[in-house]
Amino acid sequence: MVQTTKAPINYFSFEDYYAYDDGTGNRYELVDGELVLMPPESIFNSDISRRLLFALSKSVPLDLLAYKEIMLEVSGRRAKVRIPDLLILGEECRAALEATNRGTITHEMPPPLIAIEVVSPGTENEVRDYRFKRSEYAARGISEYWIVDPVQKKITVLSLVEGFYEEFIYTGDELIKSEIFPEIQIKVSEILG
């Protein structure tokens, strides 16, 4: 017997998602066609994101840094859009965004150079950041994906090599190494305390 499944009634296409505004100011990711409310970050995760933003601003032009405001279309079974904590855009990606009226990097645009996620405690969040986003960002062609884990006190830098990420883990007073921006000189302890 062959079973078929229908798209859920609340299924959103990319176009539906881009046009959606419930008037609340809430932020949503789109995961396999369903809106997923992004709750406010803890003050600790926000602190980490800001420290990293300020540290990156010493090595990366400010107009290439995006802090929680740019959406990123990725591939999935159905429509999927993520909102990374931080992005480092390339010049071409920045130019493509300037030609639109919405801060969304679509599949037609060049990918950002680096996506950065700060892991929120909890099994579901860890699986999302370590597993799902890892494959989504690799498929999207993002050269580096950084996973900042305040619980495990480590920053994992994933570098895209022939379609797959190679993993480098930094802890303590180690300097984070980026192949995209080798001038970055940030110690993990500066970010995670």
N, CA and C atoms as an extended XYZ file, in Angstrom:
579
Properties=species:S:1:pos:R:3:atomname:S:1:resname:S:1:resid:I:1 pbc="F F F"
N         0.844       -1.178        0.000 N   MET     1
C         0.000        0.000        0.000 CA  MET     1
C         0.893        1.246        0.000 C   MET     1
N         0.624        2.168       -0.886 N   VAL     2
C         1.379        3.405       -0.985 CA  VAL     2
C         0.658        4.479       -0.195 C   VAL     2
N         1.415        5.144        0.691 N   GLN     3
C         0.827        6.245        1.448 CA  GLN     3
C         1.319        7.554        0.871 C   GLN     3
N         0.439        8.493        0.810 N   THR     4
C         0.833        9.833        0.373 CA  THR     4
C         0.580       10.797        1.519 C   THR     4
N         1.335       11.845        1.522 N   THR     5
C         1.127       12.862        2.545 CA  THR     5
C         0.835       14.180        1.860 C   THR     5
N        -0.020       14.944        2.485 N   LYS     6
C        -0.349       16.270        1.984 CA  LYS     6
C         0.473       17.297        2.744 C   LYS     6
N         0.720       18.403        2.089 N   ALA     7
C         1.379       19.504        2.784 CA  ALA     7
C         0.441       19.992        3.883 C   ALA     7
N         0.980       20.294        5.050 N   PRO     8
C         0.106       20.787        6.120 CA  PRO     8
C        -0.571       22.083        5.701 C   PRO     8
N        -1.702       22.341        6.312 N   ILE     9
C        -2.479       23.530        5.976 CA  ILE     9
C        -1.656       24.799        6.191 C   ILE     9
N        -0.782       24.786        7.193 N   ASN    10
C         0.003       25.984        7.485 CA  ASN    10
C         1.320       26.022        6.715 C   ASN    10
N         1.427       25.283        5.630 N   TYR    11
C         2.644       25.275        4.820 CA  TYR    11
C         2.844       26.636        4.170 C   TYR    11
N         4.058       27.159        4.272 N   PHE    12
C         4.416       28.427        3.665 CA  PHE    12
C         5.429       28.185        2.558 C   PHE    12
N         5.223       28.827        1.441 N   SER    13
C         6.238       28.841        0.388 CA  SER    13
C         7.224       29.958        0.741 C   SER    13
N         8.321       30.054       -0.025 N   PHE    14
C         9.239       31.176        0.183 CA  PHE    14
C         8.500       32.492        0.005 C   PHE    14
N         7.672       32.571       -1.023 N   GLU    15
C         6.950       33.813       -1.301 CA  GLU    15
C         6.011       34.176       -0.151 C   GLU    15
N         5.295       33.159        0.407 N   ASP    16
C         4.418       33.399        1.555 CA  ASP    16
C         5.223       33.941        2.739 C   ASP    16
N         6.350       33.320        2.983 N   TYR    17
C         7.198       33.708        4.114 CA  TYR    17
C         7.685       35.145        3.952 C   TYR    17
N         8.170       35.493        2.747 N   TYR    18
C         8.693       36.832        2.517 CA  TYR    18
C         7.611       37.892        2.688 C   TYR    18
N         6.363       37.542        2.376 N   ALA    19
C         5.260       38.501        2.471 CA  ALA    19
C         4.607       38.510        3.857 C   ALA    19
N         4.922       37.547        4.714 N   TYR    20
C         4.233       37.383        5.993 CA  TYR    20
C         4.633       38.450        7.000 C   TYR    20
N         3.639       39.020        7.637 N   ASP    21
C         3.855       39.960        8.735 CA  ASP    21
C         2.642       39.860        9.641 C   ASP    21
N         2.838       39.314       10.836 N   ASP    22
C         1.698       39.172       11.744 CA  ASP    22
C         1.502       40.392       12.631 C   ASP    22
N         2.334       41.438       12.402 N   GLY    23
C         2.170       42.684       13.133 CA  GLY    23
C         2.725       42.655       14.547 C   GLY    23
N         3.350       41.553       14.948 N   THR    24
C         3.848       41.448       16.325 CA  THR    24
C         5.308       41.846       16.472 C   THR    24
N         6.034       41.879       15.359 N   GLY    25
C         7.474       42.114       15.433 CA  GLY    25
C         8.253       40.844       15.747 C   GLY    25
N         7.551       39.720       15.888 N   ASN    26
C         8.231       38.440       16.138 CA  ASN    26
C         9.076       38.052       14.939 C   ASN    26
N        10.152       37.319       15.218 N   ARG    27
C        11.002       36.793       14.157 CA  ARG    27
C        10.725       35.299       14.016 C   ARG    27
N        10.651       34.863       12.770 N   TYR    28
C        10.385       33.456       12.487 CA  TYR    28
C        11.415       32.922       11.509 C   TYR    28
N        11.834       31.684       11.723 N   GLU    29
C        12.549       30.964       10.686 CA  GLU    29
C        11.504       30.141        9.954 C   GLU    29
N        11.824       29.750        8.754 N   LEU    30
C        10.940       28.893        7.965 CA  LEU    30
C        11.632       27.544        7.868 C   LEU    30
N        11.013       26.517        8.435 N   VAL    31
C        11.626       25.186        8.462 CA  VAL    31
C        10.667       24.199        7.813 C   VAL    31
N        11.070       23.727        6.644 N   ASP    32
C        10.256       22.782        5.874 CA  ASP    32
C         8.821       23.277        5.700 C   ASP    32
N         8.705       24.562        5.392 N   GLY    33
C         7.413       25.145        5.081 CA  GLY    33
C         6.612       25.616        6.276 C   GLY    33
N         7.135       25.454        7.489 N   GLU    34
C         6.410       25.868        8.680 CA  GLU    34
C         7.139       27.006        9.382 C   GLU    34
N         6.356       27.978        9.864 N   LEU    35
C         6.935       29.074       10.636 CA  LEU    35
C         7.362       28.560       12.003 C   LEU    35
N         8.582       28.897       12.398 N   VAL    36
C         9.085       28.533       13.716 CA  VAL    36
C         9.472       29.823       14.419 C   VAL    36
N         8.764       30.142       15.493 N   LEU    37
C         9.024       31.359       16.252 CA  LEU    37
C        10.416       31.290       16.861 C   LEU    37
N        11.174       32.351       16.656 N   MET    38
C        12.505       32.443       17.247 CA  MET    38
C        12.367       33.257       18.528 C   MET    38
N        12.443       32.590       19.675 N   PRO    39
C        12.286       33.332       20.933 CA  PRO    39
C        13.463       34.269       21.153 C   PRO    39
N        13.283       35.275       21.990 N   PRO    40
C        14.406       36.163       22.287 CA  PRO    40
C        15.564       35.358       22.879 C   PRO    40
N        16.773       35.754       22.526 N   GLU    41
C        17.971       35.102       23.061 CA  GLU    41
C        18.110       35.415       24.546 C   GLU    41
N        18.800       34.532       25.258 N   SER    42
C        19.138       34.844       26.648 CA  SER    42
C        20.116       36.018       26.636 C   SER    42
N        20.176       36.717       27.734 N   ILE    43
C        21.100       37.850       27.828 CA  ILE    43
C        22.538       37.369       27.655 C   ILE    43
N        22.846       36.160       28.090 N   PHE    44
C        24.204       35.625       27.982 CA  PHE    44
C        24.571       35.368       26.519 C   PHE    44
N        23.654       34.778       25.751 N   ASN    45
C        23.927       34.545       24.331 CA  ASN    45
C        24.021       35.854       23.564 C   ASN    45
N        23.199       36.831       23.936 N   SER    46
C        23.283       38.147       23.296 CA  SER    46
C        24.621       38.798       23.599 C   SER    46
N        25.097       38.665       24.832 N   ASP    47
C        26.412       39.206       25.195 CA  ASP    47
C        27.505       38.578       24.335 C   ASP    47
N        27.443       37.261       24.163 N   ILE    48
C        28.445       36.548       23.366 CA  ILE    48
C        28.411       37.033       21.918 C   ILE    48
N        27.224       37.154       21.365 N   SER    49
C        27.090       37.617       19.975 CA  SER    49
C        27.665       39.017       19.803 C   SER    49
N        27.368       39.904       20.756 N   ARG    50
C        27.887       41.275       20.669 CA  ARG    50
C        29.405       41.321       20.820 C   ARG    50
N        29.942       40.544       21.770 N   ARG    51
C        31.409       40.506       21.931 CA  ARG    51
C        32.068       40.040       20.640 C   ARG    51
N        31.489       39.034       20.030 N   LEU    52
C        32.044       38.521       18.777 CA  LEU    52
C        31.912       39.554       17.662 C   LEU    52
N        30.784       40.225       17.590 N   LEU    53
C        30.589       41.279       16.590 CA  LEU    53
C        31.648       42.365       16.737 C   LEU    53
N        31.868       42.839       17.959 N   PHE    54
C        32.855       43.899       18.181 CA  PHE    54
C        34.262       43.410       17.873 C   PHE    54
N        34.571       42.176       18.244 N   ALA    55
C        35.905       41.633       17.951 CA  ALA    55
C        36.114       41.496       16.443 C   ALA    55
N        35.093       41.020       15.726 N   LEU    56
C        35.202       40.879       14.270 CA  LEU    56
C        35.349       42.228       13.583 C   LEU    56
N        34.725       43.262       14.145 N   SER    57
C        34.763       44.584       13.510 CA  SER    57
C        36.175       45.164       13.455 C   SER    57
N        37.115       44.589       14.199 N   LYS    58
C        38.504       45.039       14.150 CA  LYS    58
C        39.220       44.525       12.901 C   LYS    58
N        38.667       43.454       12.289 N   SER    59
C        39.327       42.831       11.139 CA  SER    59
C        38.475       42.797        9.878 C   SER    59
N        37.178       43.002       10.031 N   VAL    60
C        36.251       42.869        8.915 CA  VAL    60
C        35.548       44.208        8.701 C   VAL    60
N        35.437       44.684        7.460 N   PRO    61
C        34.717       45.940        7.218 CA  PRO    61
C        33.291       45.890        7.778 C   PRO    61
N        32.882       46.958        8.434 N   LEU    62
C        31.562       46.994        9.075 CA  LEU    62
C        30.415       46.713        8.113 C   LEU    62
N        30.523       47.171        6.870 N   ASP    63
C        29.416       46.961        5.939 CA  ASP    63
C        29.296       45.504        5.495 C   ASP    63
N        30.244       44.652        5.884 N   LEU    64
C        30.146       43.222        5.575 CA  LEU    64
C        29.655       42.398        6.764 C   LEU    64
N        29.460       43.043        7.918 N   LEU    65
C        28.971       42.352        9.104 CA  LEU    65
C        27.461       42.524        9.233 C   LEU    65
N        26.772       41.429        9.501 N   ALA    66
C        25.321       41.468        9.711 CA  ALA    66
C        25.018       40.792       11.041 C   ALA    66
N        24.299       41.494       11.898 N   TYR    67
C        24.005       41.030       13.252 CA  TYR    67
C        22.517       40.736       13.392 C   TYR    67
N        22.133       39.496       13.273 N   LYS    68
C        20.779       38.986       13.515 CA  LYS    68
C        19.688       39.615       12.651 C   LYS    68
N        20.042       40.326       11.587 N   GLU    69
C        18.979       40.982       10.812 CA  GLU    69
C        18.815       40.447        9.404 C   GLU    69
N        19.704       39.586        8.950 N   ILE    70
C        19.631       39.079        7.585 CA  ILE    70
C        19.145       37.639        7.583 C   ILE    70
N        18.160       37.366        6.750 N   MET    71
C        17.645       36.008        6.602 CA  MET    71
C        18.379       35.318        5.457 C   MET    71
N        18.474       33.996        5.552 N   LEU    72
C        19.248       33.213        4.603 CA  LEU    72
C        18.427       32.028        4.111 C   LEU    72
N        18.129       32.008        2.828 N   GLU    73
C        17.396       30.891        2.241 CA  GLU    73
C        18.353       29.712        2.067 C   GLU    73
N        17.950       28.554        2.599 N   VAL    74
C        18.731       27.328        2.470 CA  VAL    74
C        17.838       26.237        1.899 C   VAL    74
N        18.424       25.102        1.572 N   SER    75
C        17.657       24.005        0.986 CA  SER    75
C        17.155       23.063        2.063 C   SER    75
N        16.015       22.480        1.795 N   GLY    76
C        15.420       21.491        2.686 CA  GLY    76
C        14.355       20.732        1.938 C   GLY    76
N        13.645       19.857        2.654 N   ARG    77
C        12.569       19.106        2.010 CA  ARG    77
C        11.532       20.054        1.423 C   ARG    77
N        11.269       21.114        2.163 N   ARG    78
C        10.368       22.172        1.721 CA  ARG    78
C        11.071       23.493        1.976 C   ARG    78
N        10.366       24.578        1.774 N   ALA    79
C        10.940       25.911        1.928 CA  ALA    79
C        11.597       26.068        3.301 C   ALA    79
N        12.811       26.671        3.296 N   LYS    80
C        13.559       26.813        4.544 CA  LYS    80
C        14.367       28.111        4.525 C   LYS    80
N        14.227       28.896        5.617 N   VAL    81
C        14.955       30.151        5.779 CA  VAL    81
C        15.482       30.199        7.206 C   VAL    81
N        16.755       30.505        7.344 N   ARG    82
C        17.388       30.617        8.659 CA  ARG    82
C        17.743       32.080        8.943 C   ARG    82
N        17.881       32.390       10.232 N   ILE    83
C        18.317       33.723       10.658 CA  ILE    83
C        19.550       33.525       11.539 C   ILE    83
N        20.739       33.524       10.941 N   PRO    84
C        21.966       33.330       11.737 CA  PRO    84
C        22.199       34.480       12.711 C   PRO    84
N        22.930       34.178       13.780 N   ASP    85
C        23.260       35.221       14.754 CA  ASP    85
C        24.146       36.292       14.126 C   ASP    85
N        25.147       35.861       13.356 N   LEU    86
C        26.047       36.785       12.676 CA  LEU    86
C        26.359       36.244       11.290 C   LEU    86
N        26.564       37.155       10.365 N   LEU    87
C        27.022       36.797        9.025 CA  LEU    87
C        28.152       37.730        8.635 C   LEU    87
N        29.089       37.185        7.887 N   ILE    88
C        30.067       38.023        7.216 CA  ILE    88
C        29.781       37.868        5.731 C   ILE    88
N        29.353       38.963        5.131 N   LEU    89
C        28.971       38.966        3.726 CA  LEU    89
C        30.198       39.194        2.856 C   LEU    89
N        30.182       38.678        1.665 N   GLY    90
C        31.187       39.063        0.679 CA  GLY    90
C        30.700       40.314       -0.041 C   GLY    90
N        31.577       40.943       -0.817 N   GLU    91
C        31.202       42.150       -1.570 CA  GLU    91
C        30.036       41.874       -2.521 C   GLU    91
N        30.066       40.730       -3.209 N   GLU    92
C        28.992       40.390       -4.161 CA  GLU    92
C        27.673       40.147       -3.441 C   GLU    92
N        27.726       39.483       -2.300 N   CYS    93
C        26.520       39.232       -1.511 CA  CYS    93
C        25.939       40.556       -1.027 C   CYS    93
N        26.795       41.436       -0.532 N   ARG    94
C        26.359       42.757       -0.061 CA  ARG    94
C        25.692       43.544       -1.197 C   ARG    94
N        26.304       43.522       -2.376 N   ALA    95
C        25.745       44.243       -3.527 CA  ALA    95
C        24.381       43.672       -3.911 C   ALA    95
N        24.235       42.357       -3.860 N   ALA    96
C        22.954       41.728       -4.189 CA  ALA    96
C        21.878       42.139       -3.181 C   ALA    96
N        22.233       42.206       -1.901 N   LEU    97
C        21.272       42.640       -0.884 CA  LEU    97
C        20.871       44.098       -1.073 C   LEU    97
N        21.812       44.928       -1.476 N   GLU    98
C        21.509       46.348       -1.691 CA  GLU    98
C        20.534       46.551       -2.837 C   GLU    98
N        20.450       45.592       -3.754 N   ALA    99
C        19.550       45.700       -4.903 CA  ALA    99
C        18.128       45.247       -4.568 C   ALA    99
N        17.886       44.839       -3.303 N   THR   100
C        16.549       44.383       -2.905 CA  THR   100
C        16.002       45.319       -1.828 C   THR   100
N        14.744       45.119       -1.501 N   ASN   101
C        14.152       45.922       -0.429 CA  ASN   101
C        13.930       45.093        0.830 C   ASN   101
N        14.503       43.886        0.855 N   ARG   102
C        14.351       43.015        2.023 CA  ARG   102
C        15.685       42.352        2.341 C   ARG   102
N        16.007       42.231        3.602 N   GLY   103
C        17.276       41.639        4.022 CA  GLY   103
C        17.245       40.128        4.002 C   GLY   103
N        17.090       39.570        2.821 N   THR   104
C        17.050       38.117        2.672 CA  THR   104
C        17.991       37.701        1.559 C   THR   104
N        18.898       36.788        1.889 N   ILE   105
C        19.803       36.233        0.886 CA  ILE   105
C        19.102       35.028        0.274 C   ILE   105
N        18.668       35.178       -0.976 N   THR   106
C        17.952       34.101       -1.657 CA  THR   106
C        18.939       33.197       -2.396 C   THR   106
N        18.408       32.090       -2.916 N   HIS   107
C        19.257       31.145       -3.664 CA  HIS   107
C        19.899       31.782       -4.891 C   HIS   107
N        19.284       32.823       -5.436 N   GLU   108
C        19.824       33.467       -6.635 CA  GLU   108
C        21.016       34.354       -6.324 C   GLU   108
N        21.235       34.646       -5.055 N   MET   109
C        22.315       35.542       -4.633 CA  MET   109
C        23.550       34.740       -4.219 C   MET   109
N        24.712       35.375       -4.274 N   PRO   110
C        25.909       34.708       -3.740 CA  PRO   110
C        25.726       34.464       -2.238 C   PRO   110
N        26.263       33.358       -1.721 N   PRO   111
C        26.126       33.105       -0.283 CA  PRO   111
C        27.029       34.036        0.521 C   PRO   111
N        26.722       34.203        1.811 N   PRO   112
C        27.658       34.927        2.669 CA  PRO   112
C        28.949       34.119        2.776 C   PRO   112
N        30.013       34.765        3.216 N   LEU   113
C        31.294       34.074        3.370 CA  LEU   113
C        31.322       33.214        4.636 C   LEU   113
N        30.775       33.773        5.730 N   ILE   114
C        30.795       33.082        7.020 CA  ILE   114
C        29.435       33.242        7.694 C   ILE   114
N        28.905       32.132        8.222 N   ALA   115
C        27.708       32.153        9.064 CA  ALA   115
C        28.130       31.744       10.468 C   ALA   115
N        27.588       32.445       11.471 N   ILE   116
C        27.961       32.171       12.865 CA  ILE   116
C        26.688       31.986       13.686 C   ILE   116
N        26.652       30.894       14.440 N   GLU   117
C        25.531       30.614       15.330 CA  GLU   117
C        26.047       30.455       16.745 C   GLU   117
N        25.342       31.060       17.706 N   VAL   118
C        25.625       30.863       19.126 CA  VAL   118
C        24.605       29.850       19.624 C   VAL   118
N        25.086       28.718       20.114 N   VAL   119
C        24.211       27.620       20.530 CA  VAL   119
C        23.477       28.000       21.807 C   VAL   119
N        22.161       27.830       21.791 N   SER   120
C        21.369       27.996       23.005 CA  SER   120
C        21.296       26.638       23.697 C   SER   120
N        21.360       26.625       25.027 N   PRO   121
C        21.293       25.344       25.729 CA  PRO   121
C        20.004       24.604       25.406 C   PRO   121
N        20.098       23.292       25.331 N   GLY   122
C        18.935       22.446       25.046 CA  GLY   122
C        19.212       21.539       23.872 C   GLY   122
N        18.796       20.308       23.982 N   THR   123
C        19.102       19.292       22.979 CA  THR   123
C        18.631       19.686       21.590 C   THR   123
N        17.418       20.210       21.482 N   GLU   124
C        16.866       20.578       20.174 CA  GLU   124
C        17.713       21.657       19.498 C   GLU   124
N        18.116       22.662       20.265 N   ASN   125
C        18.941       23.742       19.714 CA  ASN   125
C        20.306       23.232       19.285 C   ASN   125
N        20.903       22.348       20.096 N   GLU   126
C        22.212       21.809       19.766 CA  GLU   126
C        22.154       20.979       18.488 C   GLU   126
N        21.120       20.159       18.346 N   VAL   127
C        20.959       19.350       17.127 CA  VAL   127
C        20.783       20.263       15.926 C   VAL   127
N        19.986       21.308       16.075 N   ARG   128
C        19.750       22.249       14.982 CA  ARG   128
C        21.052       22.900       14.537 C   ARG   128
N        21.850       23.398       15.491 N   ASP   129
C        23.070       24.127       15.142 CA  ASP   129
C        24.201       23.206       14.704 C   ASP   129
N        24.376       22.086       15.379 N   TYR   130
C        25.485       21.186       15.058 CA  TYR   130
C        25.206       20.287       13.866 C   TYR   130
N        23.964       19.907       13.666 N   ARG   131
C        23.677       18.931       12.618 CA  ARG   131
C        22.971       19.539       11.415 C   ARG   131
N        21.770       20.073       11.631 N   PHE   132
C        20.960       20.525       10.504 CA  PHE   132
C        21.584       21.715        9.788 C   PHE   132
N        21.945       22.739       10.557 N   LYS   133
C        22.509       23.926        9.912 CA  LYS   133
C        23.854       23.620        9.264 C   LYS   133
N        24.584       22.692        9.824 N   ARG   134
C        25.859       22.293        9.229 CA  ARG   134
C        25.651       21.810        7.799 C   ARG   134
N        24.685       20.936        7.585 N   SER   135
C        24.449       20.426        6.227 CA  SER   135
C        23.779       21.480        5.346 C   SER   135
N        22.898       22.288        5.920 N   GLU   136
C        22.231       23.335        5.140 CA  GLU   136
C        23.229       24.382        4.656 C   GLU   136
N        24.122       24.812        5.532 N   TYR   137
C        25.087       25.844        5.170 CA  TYR   137
C        26.129       25.307        4.189 C   TYR   137
N        26.503       24.040        4.335 N   ALA   138
C        27.439       23.434        3.371 CA  ALA   138
C        26.783       23.368        1.999 C   ALA   138
N        25.525       22.921        1.945 N   ALA   139
C        24.813       22.828        0.668 CA  ALA   139
C        24.640       24.209        0.038 C   ALA   139
N        24.548       25.242        0.853 N   ARG   140
C        24.380       26.616        0.367 CA  ARG   140
C        25.706       27.197       -0.120 C   ARG   140
N        26.820       26.503        0.177 N   GLY   141
C        28.125       26.962       -0.295 CA  GLY   141
C        28.773       28.017        0.571 C   GLY   141
N        28.414       28.068        1.857 N   ILE   142
C        29.004       29.035        2.772 CA  ILE   142
C        30.386       28.525        3.167 C   ILE   142
N        31.411       29.326        2.901 N   SER   143
C        32.807       28.886        3.062 CA  SER   143
C        33.170       28.499        4.485 C   SER   143
N        32.635       29.221        5.461 N   GLU   144
C        32.893       28.876        6.860 CA  GLU   144
C        31.611       28.992        7.673 C   GLU   144
N        31.478       28.063        8.606 N   TYR   145
C        30.369       28.080        9.549 CA  TYR   145
C        30.975       27.936       10.938 C   TYR   145
N        30.742       28.943       11.780 N   TRP   146
C        31.258       28.922       13.147 CA  TRP   146
C        30.124       28.574       14.099 C   TRP   146
N        30.390       27.617       14.984 N   ILE   147
C        29.434       27.244       16.026 CA  ILE   147
C        30.056       27.654       17.360 C   ILE   147
N        29.448       28.634       17.996 N   VAL   148
C        29.934       29.162       19.265 CA  VAL   148
C        29.117       28.496       20.369 C   VAL   148
N        29.784       27.694       21.185 N   ASP   149
C        29.085       26.892       22.195 CA  ASP   149
C        29.493       27.351       23.595 C   ASP   149
N        28.639       28.177       24.252 N   PRO   150
C        28.990       28.684       25.578 CA  PRO   150
C        28.971       27.615       26.666 C   PRO   150
N        28.207       26.558       26.491 N   VAL   151
C        28.144       25.499       27.499 CA  VAL   151
C        29.423       24.673       27.475 C   VAL   151
N        29.850       24.272       26.272 N   GLN   152
C        31.067       23.466       26.141 CA  GLN   152
C        32.329       24.330       26.067 C   GLN   152
N        32.153       25.658       26.104 N   LYS   153
C        33.275       26.614       26.079 CA  LYS   153
C        34.208       26.367       24.894 C   LYS   153
N        33.618       26.263       23.702 N   LYS   154
C        34.423       26.041       22.500 CA  LYS   154
C        33.793       26.750       21.313 C   LYS   154
N        34.623       27.026       20.330 N   ILE   155
C        34.152       27.556       19.054 CA  ILE   155
C        34.641       26.594       17.980 C   ILE   155
N        33.692       26.068       17.244 N   THR   156
C        34.004       25.139       16.163 CA  THR   156
C        33.943       25.909       14.860 C   THR   156
N        35.027       25.874       14.108 N   VAL   157
C        35.075       26.515       12.796 CA  VAL   157
C        35.053       25.402       11.756 C   VAL   157
N        34.034       25.443       10.917 N   LEU   158
C        33.872       24.463        9.853 CA  LEU   158
C        34.250       25.135        8.539 C   LEU   158
N        35.238       24.586        7.852 N   SER   159
C        35.710       25.149        6.580 CA  SER   159
C        35.276       24.241        5.442 C   SER   159
N        34.646       24.839        4.435 N   LEU   160
C        34.115       24.073        3.316 CA  LEU   160
C        35.239       23.639        2.380 C   LEU   160
N        35.366       22.327        2.201 N   VAL   161
C        36.359       21.745        1.316 CA  VAL   161
C        35.653       20.707        0.453 C   VAL   161
N        35.585       20.973       -0.853 N   GLU   162
C        34.951       20.067       -1.813 CA  GLU   162
C        33.541       19.651       -1.386 C   GLU   162
N        32.759       20.629       -0.929 N   GLY   163
C        31.357       20.388       -0.605 CA  GLY   163
C        31.071       19.901        0.803 C   GLY   163
N        32.120       19.636        1.591 N   PHE   164
C        31.931       19.163        2.960 CA  PHE   164
C        32.753       20.024        3.911 C   PHE   164
N        32.270       20.099        5.156 N   TYR   165
C        32.983       20.895        6.145 CA  TYR   165
C        34.054       20.070        6.857 C   TYR   165
N        35.244       20.666        6.976 N   GLU   166
C        36.291       20.143        7.835 CA  GLU   166
C        36.218       20.925        9.130 C   GLU   166
N        36.350       20.222       10.251 N   GLU   167
C        36.099       20.802       11.560 CA  GLU   167
C        37.386       21.119       12.309 C   GLU   167
N        37.435       22.321       12.894 N   PHE   168
C        38.535       22.746       13.743 CA  PHE   168
C        37.927       23.302       15.023 C   PHE   168
N        38.364       22.803       16.172 N   ILE   169
C        37.794       23.207       17.459 CA  ILE   169
C        38.811       24.039       18.224 C   ILE   169
N        38.346       25.191       18.748 N   TYR   170
C        39.195       26.111       19.495 CA  TYR   170
C        38.611       26.310       20.895 C   TYR   170
N        39.495       26.330       21.889 N   THR   171
C        39.083       26.504       23.283 CA  THR   171
C        40.071       27.425       23.997 C   THR   171
N        39.697       27.860       25.193 N   GLY   172
C        40.598       28.616       26.067 CA  GLY   172
C        41.171       29.853       25.420 C   GLY   172
N        42.494       29.969       25.461 N   ASP   173
C        43.185       31.140       24.922 CA  ASP   173
C        43.650       30.940       23.480 C   ASP   173
N        43.167       29.893       22.821 N   GLU   174
C        43.543       29.671       21.424 CA  GLU   174
C        42.959       30.764       20.536 C   GLU   174
N        43.709       31.133       19.506 N   LEU   175
C        43.218       32.088       18.512 CA  LEU   175
C        42.377       31.350       17.482 C   LEU   175
N        41.220       31.915       17.195 N   ILE   176
C        40.362       31.359       16.148 CA  ILE   176
C        41.041       31.616       14.812 C   ILE   176
N        41.095       30.600       13.971 N   LYS   177
C        41.721       30.742       12.655 CA  LYS   177
C        40.649       30.658       11.574 C   LYS   177
N        40.649       31.667       10.721 N   SER   178
C        39.724       31.723        9.594 CA  SER   178
C        40.531       31.729        8.302 C   SER   178
N        40.187       30.843        7.389 N   GLU   179
C        40.851       30.843        6.085 CA  GLU   179
C        40.350       31.996        5.229 C   GLU   179
N        39.135       32.436        5.464 N   ILE   180
C        38.537       33.528        4.690 CA  ILE   180
C        39.115       34.870        5.119 C   ILE   180
N        39.253       35.075        6.420 N   PHE   181
C        39.815       36.306        6.974 CA  PHE   181
C        40.974       35.942        7.898 C   PHE   181
N        42.155       35.642        7.338 N   PRO   182
C        43.285       35.238        8.182 CA  PRO   182
C        43.741       36.325        9.149 C   PRO   182
N        43.337       37.567        8.907 N   GLU   183
C        43.726       38.658        9.800 CA  GLU   183
C        42.944       38.658       11.112 C   GLU   183
N        41.901       37.819       11.222 N   ILE   184
C        41.129       37.744       12.473 CA  ILE   184
C        42.039       37.211       13.572 C   ILE   184
N        42.099       37.955       14.682 N   GLN   185
C        42.916       37.592       15.843 CA  GLN   185
C        42.037       37.649       17.088 C   GLN   185
N        41.228       36.616       17.289 N   ILE   186
C        40.304       36.586       18.421 CA  ILE   186
C        40.577       35.331       19.241 C   ILE   186
N        40.754       35.513       20.544 N   LYS   187
C        40.890       34.361       21.432 CA  LYS   187
C        39.496       33.900       21.853 C   LYS   187
N        39.342       32.593       21.983 N   VAL   188
C        38.061       32.044       22.431 CA  VAL   188
C        37.684       32.633       23.779 C   VAL   188
N        38.648       32.769       24.667 N   SER   189
C        38.377       33.287       26.018 CA  SER   189
C        37.853       34.727       25.986 C   SER   189
N        38.179       35.507       24.951 N   GLU   190
C        37.638       36.867       24.814 CA  GLU   190
C        36.130       36.836       24.578 C   GLU   190
N        35.683       35.784       23.916 N   ILE   191
C        34.277       35.679       23.523 CA  ILE   191
C        33.465       34.930       24.584 C   ILE   191
N        34.010       33.823       25.072 N   LEU   192
C        33.262       32.958       25.986 CA  LEU   192
C        33.626       33.157       27.455 C   LEU   192
N        34.616       34.011       27.726 N   GLY   193
C        34.984       34.309       29.113 CA  GLY   193
C        35.802       33.240       29.786 C   GLY   193
